[in-house]
Amino acid sequence: MDYIFSGCSSLVSLDLTIFNTDKINYMNNVFSDCTSLVSLNLSSFITLSVQNMEQMFKNCKKLKNLDISKFDTSKVKHMGGLFQKCSSLDSLDLSNFNTSNLYRNDYMFSECISLKSLDLSNFDTSSIHLMEHIFQGCSSLSNINLSNFNTKSLKTMSRMFAQCSSLTSLALSNFNTSSVTHMDDLFSGCSNLTYLNISNFDTTKVETMYEMFKECSSITFLDLSNFNTENVKRMGYMFYKCELLNYLDIRNFKTNKVSSMYFMLGNCLSLISLDLSNFETSNVNIMTGMFEGCSKLTYLNLSNFNTTRVTRMESLFKGCSSLISLDLSNFDTTSVILMQNMFEKCSSLVSLDLSNIVTSSAKNMDYMFKDCSSLIYLNISNFVTSSVTSMKYMFYNCSKLVSLNLYNFHTKSNIYL
């Protein structure tokens, strides 16, 4: 029956009571993209032999009710995208579902924007390997019962709860994540989530945490002291726009394999202090916007940062308006190409010694010190700018700067001054 009605976008109703489906093995995409379907009678469907239900109802966006209480799913292995983009469904009764043989249910409820609650307490998930995007974009979902989820076989959790913007809490204490390798975007966009206890998470095998908590703008506290990050390679945007987060303990993070940290802590507006003294950054090549917008941060210890491989530092400290000092004496910037906006709006910095900063590879210094309105002393005496092509607004509004040694400045290659 694969794709039998798929793309019948003008069909409003279907009565399939005469269908005999007791020998059917595959039902994937049967009704996918039936975008006008408002009524569907499946009361006669016998699904005893069905093994595949992938995207069966995908994008049936006008379907408000769906009675599948008679479905026998005991042999089904694939339910990926089963209800994906069923944007008018506001409730689903899956209490009869037998998922003991289920291998994957990724995207199962993705973008079901009208669903308000889901009780999946009867789900047997012990054999499931893929759950990525399962609840992604369920923006009205305020309650999910996952209390019986057995995740021992789970390999990827990417975007599992992404954009579940109505969730205020999540109980995941039963989750076994010992086999999980991907947690990117796991909670991104969960903007009303105020509490999250993931102290039980085993992250030993996780390789990517990209955007993991991005835009969790209501969370004030995160305890990640148990996180093992020794295999993580990507941490870009990890805490981006966690605007109310005022405490973050990541002292135990092992970052020796991480290659990207861009915007990792960007716009964490409420963070007052950060201890990154144990960070190993020798493999990092991008630090763009790593601390951008951390406007309450008064102190940063970056003494152990190894920046030998870093090529991009633009907006690194932009908007860190409460920083009163910054020691970058250990920074190796030999490979850095982009430095624009690097210290822009660091309006509390009084002095900055960058005499060790090597700029021989730098091509862009636009807005680099713009709006550093308290800066009295700036040592850039060793800046070599022979490769720089643009310096627009570089010192704009540095209104307290009394002297500036530009002896090594060369503007021959500069197109914009």
Buried (B, 14 or more C-beta within 10 A) or exposed (E): BBBEBBBBEEBEEBEBEEBEBEEBEBBBBBBBBBBBBBBBEBEEBBBEBBBBBBBBBBBBBBBEEBEBEEBBBBBBBBBBBBBBBBBBBBEBEBEEBBBBBBBBBBBBBBBBBBBEEBBBEEBBBBBBBBBBBBBBBBBBBBEBBBEEBBBBBBBBBBBBBBBBBBBEBBEBEEBBBEBBBBBBBBBBBBBBBBEBEBEEBBBBBBBBBBBBBBBBBBBEEBEBEEBBBBBBBBBBBBBBBBBBBBEBBBEEBBBBBBBBBBBBBBBBBBBEEBEBEEBBBBBBBBBBBBBBBBBBBBEBEBEEBBBBBBBBBBBBBBBBBBBEEBEBEEBBBBBBBBBBBBBBBBBBBEEBBBEEBBBBBBBBBBBBBBBBBBBBBBBBBBBBBBBBBBBBBBBBBBEEBEEBEEEEBEEEEBEEE
